[in-house]
Amino acid sequence: MARIGYARVSSAGQDYQGQIDRLAHDGCAPIRAEKVTGSVREGRGELGAVLDFIRAGDELVVVRLDRLARSTRDTLNIVAELEAKGASLRVLEPEISTGGDLGRIVITTLGMVAELERSFLRERQRAGIVAAKARGAYKGRRKSVDGAAIAVLAADGLGPTAIAKRLGVSRMTVYREMKEAVTAP
C-alpha cells in the first residue's frame, strides 16, 4: 500500500512547503504538488497524474480537504474515482479516511463547507473591488499591450492574427484595443 501525498496552493505567491513537510512526516511517498486553483478540475496535472497511477490499496493523502477540491461535486467525484480503483482518501486535518462509511459522510460535509467558504471568499473579493472602485483605487488589471503599438502595426497592413503573434498577446486583446481606438473620443 502506497501513501501518495498531494499538496496544492492557489497562486504563485503562496507556498506549499508546509504541506509537503507534513505529508512527508506522515509517511507519504511520492508527494505531488502544484500551484493552481482548486475551484475547477481542469489544469490540475499533478492531481490527474496521481489519479492515473493510484492503485488498489493505495491511499491519497492531503493535509486539508480544501487542498484537494473546493466544490462538493469535485470532492465526491475524486472520492468516487479513488473508490472505483480500490483506493481511499485520507485527510490529515481533521483526521478522516474514506475507508469507512462515516468517513465518506464527513468528507461530503467538509466538501460542502469548502464550497461555501469559496463562495464567501468570492463575495468578499467582489465587495472589496466595489469599495476600491468607489474610492478610485481600483482600475482593473494593467493592459498587457500598448494600444499605440497595435495601431501602428494595423496601419502597416497587418491583420489581428499577425499583430497578436508579433506582440505575444491574444487576438481578443488586439480586437479589444482596435475597438477601443475606434470608439475613443
FENGI-V885602 format. One line per field, one symbol per residue. ss: DSSP state (h for helix, s for strand, l for the rest). phi: phi as a letter, one per 30 degrees, with the letter a starting at -180 (. if undefined). psi: psi as a letter, one per 20 degrees, with the letter a starting at -180 (. if undefined). A space follows every 10 residues. Layout:
BEGIN
ss: ???
phi: ???
psi: ???
END
This chain:
BEGIN
ss: llsssssssl llllllhhhh hhhhhlllll ssssslllll llllhhhhhh hhhlllllss ssllhhhlll lhhhhhhhhh hhhhlllsss sllllsslll hhhhhhhhhh hhhhhhhhhh hhhhhhhhhh hhhhhlllll llllllhhhh hhhhhllllh hhhhhhhlll hhhhhhhhhh hhhll
phi: .ccccbbbbd bddcbcdddd ddddddidad bcbacadcdb ddicdddedd ddcdbeidbd bbdbddddac bdddeddddd ddddcicbcb cdbddbbddb ddedddeddd ddddddeddd dddddedddd dddddiccci ddddaddddd ddddddjdde ddddddcibd dedddddddd ddddd
psi: pqopqpqqrh rhirpjhhgg gggghjjppr pqqqnqqjiq hqjmhggggg hgiqrpirpp pqgqhihgqj qgggghgggg gghhjjrrpp phoqoqqjir ggghgggggh ghghgggghg ghghggghgg ghhhijipja qqqiqphhhg gghhhijqrh ghggghikrq hhgggghhgh hhiq.
END
